[in-house]
Amino acid sequence: MFVSGSDAGSRGRPERAAILHADLDSFYASVEQRDNPRLRGRPVIVGGGVVLAASYEAKAFGVRTPMNARQALRLCPHAIVVPPRMAAYSQASKAVFEIFRDTTPEVEGLSIDEAFLDVSGLWRIAGSPMDIARDLRARVRTEVGLPISVGVARTKFLAKVASAVSKPDGLLEVPPDGELEFLHPLPVERLWGVGEVTARELHERGITKVGQLAELGAGPLAAALGPAAGRHLHALSWARDPRRVETGRRRRSIGAQRALGRRYRTDDEIEAYLHGLADRLGHRLRRARRVCRTVVLRMRFDDFGRATRSHTMPEATDRSAVILDAARTLLATARPLIHERGLTLIGVALTNLDDADTMQLSLPLEHRAESTLDSTLDALRDRFGSGAVTRAALLHRGEGLSVPMLPD
């Protein structure tokens, strides 16, 4: 029996494929190739100690993010390595998002280089979704000078998969009556929520294609992967995704990270970088008028393994000192692991976010001086730039790259 991912049959006909997922191709590297003609058609690596981005010419040799630069150059010795230019990427992203919002008011940004667009209400004034997608791609290429891939489908999930399959610089529509024909032959890794660990679990059970996972059923999947993951993946395998394009959606978490390279770092150096990350995130929280309750420490090691530690605080905060204290505690528990495996990247993420209310007015007396200091530093950073004020421990090290992102 043919099973559709929607209840469209009960309405007499399937919904139209009117959700676009637009994704800039190898964004950082494409900006570099756009701005420097000698890089066009050549393998380009953006980054220093760690690969931040790679052109498709470099990816053809196996270069990936966040690979160590030495390993990347062993795979592609003729690659051209260029330093990142975050201001250029931010400017390009703003120009592309202006085109998105000129296309439709229904835009949900996912990151600085991708977004969902709902064009279901534009048939009479702008043509079919495929016509709109073609025009959007042409405008991004002509006005911003960048390649962009677009998937068109009935659901957000399928549109995102379609854009990925169409890369590089492609356009692909998944019609409602061809969703399962498109989806089921794909590898299970295409499903949201299937990372390395879940893929390995599925492969051990002989499941490598989405269609095999769909036929397995929700019950066996739940037994193998847990109830929530099982239900989620089973629904996606049958193209069920009821989520709408959300405009003005606020972040559920914010984060920052610092690539350290493979050189040995002392405990004092690592803690200094942690200070810088906490300061940066506190500043972003306050600018967005938000508070957090959970601090997450993220680490990548010299063997390319990863680990996380998290701490949930009894009260929400936007104060840098509180965030730093929590991050320090997490770092202390991870030090034996760091000494054993070597640290190549450190990151901090803030989750359990909420909108700030009147918490500043009710601060205990002993914390008001810290809050005043945060406000003063925020004002200096807003006026003179994020690098205008830094901790003394970071004077000769820098705070690392501030990656451009959507507003918090």
C-alpha positions as CSV (number, residue, x, y, z in Angstrom):
1,M,0.0,0.0,0.0
2,F,1.3,3.5,-0.9
3,V,1.6,5.6,2.2
4,S,1.8,9.4,1.8
5,G,3.5,11.6,4.3
6,S,0.5,14.0,4.6
7,D,-3.2,13.9,5.1
8,A,-3.6,15.5,1.7
9,G,-5.5,12.5,0.4
10,S,-8.4,13.3,2.8
11,R,-8.7,16.7,1.2
12,G,-8.9,15.2,-2.3
13,R,-5.5,16.2,-3.6
14,P,-1.9,16.6,-2.4
15,E,-0.7,20.0,-1.2
16,R,1.5,21.9,-3.7
17,A,5.3,21.9,-3.4
18,A,5.7,25.5,-2.3
19,I,8.4,25.5,0.3
20,L,11.9,26.5,-0.9
21,H,15.2,25.7,0.9
22,A,17.9,28.0,-0.4
23,D,21.5,27.2,0.5
24,L,24.6,29.0,-0.7
25,D,27.2,26.7,-2.0
26,S,30.5,26.5,0.0
27,F,29.7,30.0,1.2
28,Y,33.0,31.3,2.5
29,A,35.0,29.7,-0.3
30,S,32.6,31.0,-2.9
31,V,32.9,34.6,-1.6
32,E,36.7,34.2,-1.9
33,Q,36.4,33.0,-5.5
34,R,34.0,35.7,-6.3
35,D,36.3,38.4,-5.0
36,N,39.6,37.0,-6.4
37,P,39.5,35.8,-10.0
38,R,42.7,33.8,-9.7
39,L,40.9,31.5,-7.2
40,R,38.1,30.6,-9.6
41,G,38.0,27.0,-10.7
42,R,40.9,26.1,-8.2
43,P,40.8,24.3,-4.9
44,V,40.4,26.8,-2.1
45,I,40.7,26.3,1.6
46,V,39.5,29.0,4.0
47,G,41.1,29.0,7.4
48,G,44.4,28.6,9.2
49,G,45.0,25.7,11.5
50,V,41.5,24.4,10.9
51,V,39.5,24.2,7.6
52,L,36.5,26.6,8.0
53,A,35.4,26.1,4.4
54,A,36.5,24.4,1.2
55,S,35.5,25.0,-2.4
56,Y,34.0,22.1,-4.4
57,E,37.3,21.7,-6.2
58,A,39.0,21.0,-2.8
59,K,36.1,18.8,-1.6
60,A,36.7,16.6,-4.6
61,F,40.0,15.6,-3.0
62,G,38.3,14.8,0.4
63,V,38.8,18.1,2.1
64,R,36.1,18.7,4.7
65,T,35.3,21.0,7.6
66,P,36.5,21.1,10.4
67,M,39.6,19.1,9.2
68,N,43.0,20.0,10.3
69,A,44.8,22.2,7.7
70,R,47.8,19.9,7.5
71,Q,45.6,16.9,6.8
72,A,43.7,18.9,4.2
73,L,46.9,19.9,2.4
74,R,48.1,16.3,2.4
75,L,44.9,15.4,0.6
76,C,45.1,18.4,-1.7
77,P,48.6,19.7,-1.8
78,H,47.9,22.2,-4.6
79,A,45.1,23.9,-2.7
80,I,45.3,27.6,-2.1
81,V,44.8,28.5,1.6
82,V,43.3,32.0,2.3
83,P,42.6,33.6,5.7
84,P,38.9,34.1,6.5
85,R,37.3,37.6,6.0
86,M,34.3,37.5,8.2
87,A,33.2,41.1,7.3
88,A,32.9,40.1,3.6
89,Y,30.9,37.0,4.5
90,S,28.5,39.0,6.7
91,Q,28.0,41.6,3.9
92,A,27.3,38.9,1.3
93,S,24.8,37.2,3.6
94,K,22.9,40.4,4.2
95,A,22.7,41.0,0.5
96,V,21.3,37.5,-0.1
97,F,18.8,37.8,2.7
98,E,17.5,41.0,1.2
99,I,16.8,39.0,-2.0
100,F,15.0,36.3,0.1
101,R,12.8,38.9,1.8
102,D,12.1,40.7,-1.5
103,T,10.9,37.3,-2.9
104,T,8.5,36.6,0.0
105,P,7.9,37.9,3.5
106,E,7.7,34.3,4.7
107,V,11.5,33.7,5.3
108,E,12.9,31.5,8.1
109,G,16.7,31.9,8.3
110,L,18.6,28.9,9.5
111,S,22.1,30.3,9.3
112,I,23.9,33.1,7.4
113,D,23.9,31.0,4.3
114,E,20.6,29.2,4.2
115,A,16.9,29.8,4.7
116,F,13.4,28.4,4.1
117,L,11.0,30.4,2.0
118,D,7.2,29.8,1.8
119,V,6.0,31.0,-1.6
120,S,2.5,29.3,-1.5
121,G,0.7,32.7,-1.7
122,L,2.6,33.9,-4.7
123,W,1.2,31.8,-7.5
124,R,-0.9,34.5,-9.1
125,I,1.6,37.4,-8.8
126,A,4.9,35.6,-9.3
127,G,4.3,32.3,-11.0
128,S,4.9,28.7,-9.8
129,P,7.4,27.9,-7.0
130,M,9.8,26.6,-9.6
131,D,9.6,29.9,-11.6
132,I,10.2,31.8,-8.3
133,A,13.2,29.5,-7.4
134,R,14.7,30.1,-10.9
135,D,14.3,33.9,-10.5
136,L,15.8,33.8,-7.0
137,R,18.9,31.8,-8.1
138,A,19.4,34.2,-11.0
139,R,19.2,37.2,-8.8
140,V,21.6,35.8,-6.2
141,R,24.1,35.0,-9.0
142,T,23.6,38.4,-10.8
143,E,23.3,40.8,-7.8
144,V,25.6,39.1,-5.3
145,G,27.8,37.0,-7.5
146,L,27.3,33.7,-5.7
147,P,26.0,30.2,-6.6
148,I,23.0,29.0,-4.6
149,S,21.2,25.6,-4.6
150,V,17.4,25.5,-4.1
151,G,15.1,22.6,-3.2
152,V,11.4,22.9,-3.8
153,A,9.0,20.6,-1.9
154,R,5.8,20.3,0.1
155,T,7.6,20.1,3.4
156,K,10.7,21.8,5.0
157,F,12.4,18.4,5.4
158,L,12.1,17.4,1.8
159,A,13.0,20.9,0.5
160,K,16.2,20.8,2.5
161,V,17.1,17.3,1.3
162,A,16.3,18.4,-2.3
163,S,18.7,21.3,-2.1
164,A,21.4,19.1,-0.8
165,V,20.9,16.5,-3.5
166,S,20.9,19.3,-6.2
167,K,24.3,20.7,-5.1
168,P,26.4,22.3,-6.4
169,D,24.5,25.2,-7.9
170,G,21.4,23.2,-8.6
171,L,17.6,23.3,-8.5
172,L,15.4,20.3,-7.7
173,E,11.7,19.9,-7.2
174,V,10.1,17.1,-5.3
175,P,6.5,16.8,-6.5
176,P,3.9,15.7,-3.9
177,D,3.1,12.5,-5.8
178,G,6.8,11.6,-6.1
179,E,8.0,12.2,-2.6
180,L,8.6,8.6,-1.6
181,E,10.1,7.7,-5.0
182,F,12.6,10.5,-4.3
183,L,13.2,9.8,-0.6
184,H,13.4,6.1,-0.2
185,P,16.5,5.3,-2.3
186,L,18.6,7.9,-0.4
187,P,21.1,6.9,2.3
188,V,19.7,7.1,5.9
189,E,22.3,9.8,6.6
190,R,20.0,12.2,4.7
191,L,17.4,12.1,7.5
192,W,17.6,14.8,10.1
193,G,18.8,13.3,13.3
194,V,21.0,10.6,11.8
195,G,24.5,11.4,12.8
196,E,27.6,9.1,12.9
197,V,26.4,7.1,16.0
198,T,22.8,6.6,14.7
199,A,24.0,5.7,11.2
200,R,26.4,3.1,12.7
201,E,23.5,1.6,14.7
202,L,21.4,1.4,11.6
203,H,24.1,0.0,9.4
204,E,24.8,-2.7,11.9
205,R,21.2,-3.8,11.4
206,G,21.6,-3.8,7.6
207,I,19.7,-0.5,7.2
208,T,21.5,1.8,4.8
209,K,18.6,3.3,2.8
210,V,15.6,5.5,3.9
211,G,13.2,3.0,2.3
212,Q,14.6,0.1,4.4
213,L,14.1,2.3,7.6
214,A,10.5,3.1,6.6
215,E,9.7,-0.6,6.1
216,L,11.1,-1.5,9.5
217,G,8.3,0.3,11.3
218,A,8.1,2.7,14.2
219,G,8.1,-0.1,16.9
220,P,11.4,-1.7,16.0
221,L,13.0,1.7,15.4
222,A,11.9,2.8,18.9
223,A,13.3,-0.3,20.4
224,A,16.6,0.2,18.6
225,L,17.0,3.9,18.9
226,G,14.7,5.0,21.7
227,P,11.0,6.1,21.5
228,A,11.6,9.8,20.5
229,A,14.2,9.1,17.9
230,G,12.3,6.1,16.5
231,R,9.1,8.1,16.1
232,H,11.0,11.1,14.6
233,L,12.9,9.0,12.0
234,H,9.9,6.9,11.1
235,A,7.8,10.0,10.4
236,L,10.6,11.5,8.2
237,S,11.1,8.3,6.3
238,W,7.4,8.6,5.2
239,A,7.9,12.3,4.3
240,R,5.8,13.4,7.3
241,D,6.8,16.9,8.5
242,P,4.1,19.2,9.6
243,R,6.3,22.2,10.5
244,R,5.5,25.5,8.9
245,V,8.0,28.2,7.8
246,E,8.4,30.4,10.9
247,T,9.2,34.0,10.4
248,G,10.9,35.9,13.3
249,R,11.9,32.6,15.0
250,R,14.3,33.2,17.8
251,R,17.3,31.1,18.5
252,R,17.0,28.2,20.9
253,S,20.7,28.4,21.7
254,I,23.7,30.6,20.9
255,G,27.3,29.7,20.9
256,A,30.9,30.7,20.1
257,Q,34.1,28.6,19.6
258,R,37.8,29.0,19.2
259,A,39.9,26.7,17.1
260,L,43.3,26.1,18.8
261,G,45.2,24.1,16.2
262,R,47.3,21.1,17.2
263,R,50.0,23.1,19.2
264,Y,50.1,22.3,22.9
265,R,48.1,24.8,25.0
266,T,48.7,25.3,28.7
267,D,45.8,25.3,31.2
268,D,46.2,29.1,31.5
269,E,45.9,29.6,27.8
270,I,42.8,27.5,27.5
271,E,41.2,29.3,30.4
272,A,42.0,32.6,28.8
273,Y,40.2,31.6,25.7
274,L,37.3,30.4,27.8
275,H,37.1,34.0,29.3
276,G,36.9,35.5,25.9
277,L,34.1,33.1,24.8
278,A,32.1,33.9,27.9
279,D,32.5,37.6,27.4
280,R,31.4,37.4,23.8
281,L,28.3,35.3,24.6
282,G,27.3,37.5,27.5
283,H,27.5,40.5,25.2
284,R,25.3,38.8,22.6
285,L,22.7,37.7,25.3
286,R,22.3,41.3,26.6
287,R,22.1,42.8,23.1
288,A,19.3,40.3,22.3
289,R,17.6,40.9,25.6
290,R,17.7,37.3,26.5
291,V,18.8,35.1,29.5
292,C,20.1,31.5,29.7
293,R,20.0,28.7,32.2
294,T,22.3,26.1,30.7
295,V,26.0,26.4,29.8
296,V,27.5,23.8,27.5
297,L,31.2,23.3,27.1
298,R,32.2,21.7,23.7
299,M,35.6,20.2,23.0
300,R,37.3,18.6,20.0
301,F,40.5,16.7,20.6
302,D,43.7,15.9,18.6
303,D,42.3,12.5,17.6
304,F,39.2,14.3,16.1
305,G,37.0,13.0,18.9
306,R,34.5,15.3,20.6
307,A,33.0,15.7,24.1
308,T,30.5,18.0,25.8
309,R,29.8,19.0,29.4
310,S,26.8,20.9,30.6
311,H,25.6,22.7,33.7
312,T,22.1,24.1,34.4
313,M,21.9,27.0,36.8
314,P,19.1,27.5,39.3
315,E,18.3,30.9,37.9
316,A,18.5,32.4,34.4
317,T,21.2,35.0,33.8
318,D,22.8,37.2,31.2
319,R,25.9,38.1,33.3
320,S,29.2,37.2,31.8
321,A,30.7,36.4,35.2
322,V,28.1,33.8,36.0
323,I,28.5,32.2,32.5
324,L,32.2,32.2,33.0
325,D,32.0,30.5,36.4
326,A,29.8,27.7,35.1
327,A,32.2,27.2,32.1
328,R,35.2,27.1,34.4
329,T,33.6,24.4,36.5
330,L,32.9,22.4,33.4
331,L,36.5,22.9,32.2
332,A,37.9,21.7,35.5
333,T,36.0,18.4,35.2
334,A,37.4,17.9,31.6
335,R,41.0,18.7,32.3
336,P,42.2,15.0,32.6
337,L,40.6,14.3,29.2
338,I,42.2,17.4,27.7
339,H,45.7,16.4,29.1
340,E,45.3,12.9,27.7
341,R,43.9,13.7,24.2
342,G,45.0,17.2,23.4
343,L,42.5,20.0,22.7
344,T,42.1,21.5,19.2
345,L,38.9,23.4,19.7
346,I,36.9,24.8,22.6
347,G,33.4,26.2,22.4
348,V,30.7,27.4,24.7
349,A,26.9,27.2,24.0
350,L,24.1,28.8,26.0
351,T,20.7,27.0,25.9
352,N,17.4,27.1,27.8
353,L,17.1,30.7,26.5
354,D,14.2,33.0,27.5
355,D,13.4,36.6,27.0
356,A,14.8,39.0,29.6
357,D,12.3,40.7,31.8
358,T,12.9,42.8,34.9
359,M,15.7,40.7,36.3
360,Q,18.2,43.5,36.2
361,L,16.0,45.6,38.6
362,S,16.0,42.8,41.1
363,L,19.7,41.9,41.2
364,P,21.2,41.4,44.6
365,L,23.3,44.3,45.8
366,E,26.6,42.3,45.5
367,H,25.9,41.6,41.8
368,R,25.0,45.1,40.7
369,A,28.6,46.2,40.2
370,E,29.1,43.3,37.8
371,S,26.0,44.2,35.9
372,T,27.1,47.8,35.6
373,L,30.5,46.7,34.3
374,D,28.9,44.4,31.7
375,S,26.8,47.4,30.6
376,T,29.8,49.6,30.3
377,L,31.8,47.1,28.3
378,D,28.7,46.4,26.0
379,A,28.5,50.1,25.2
380,L,32.2,50.2,24.3
381,R,32.0,47.2,22.1
382,D,28.8,48.5,20.3
383,R,30.5,51.8,19.6
384,F,34.1,50.7,18.8
385,G,33.7,47.1,17.7
386,S,33.9,43.7,19.5
387,G,37.7,43.8,19.6
388,A,37.9,47.2,21.3
389,V,37.7,45.7,24.8
390,T,39.4,42.4,25.7
391,R,40.7,40.7,28.8
392,A,44.4,41.3,29.6
393,A,45.0,37.5,29.3
394,L,44.0,37.7,25.7
395,L,46.0,40.8,24.6
396,H,48.6,38.8,22.7
397,R,46.4,35.9,21.8
398,G,43.2,37.5,20.5
399,E,39.7,36.3,21.1
400,G,39.6,34.2,17.9
401,L,37.4,34.5,14.9
402,S,33.9,36.0,15.4
403,V,31.8,33.9,13.0
404,P,29.0,35.9,11.3
405,M,25.5,34.7,12.1
406,L,21.9,35.6,12.0
407,P,20.7,38.0,14.7
408,D,20.1,36.4,18.1
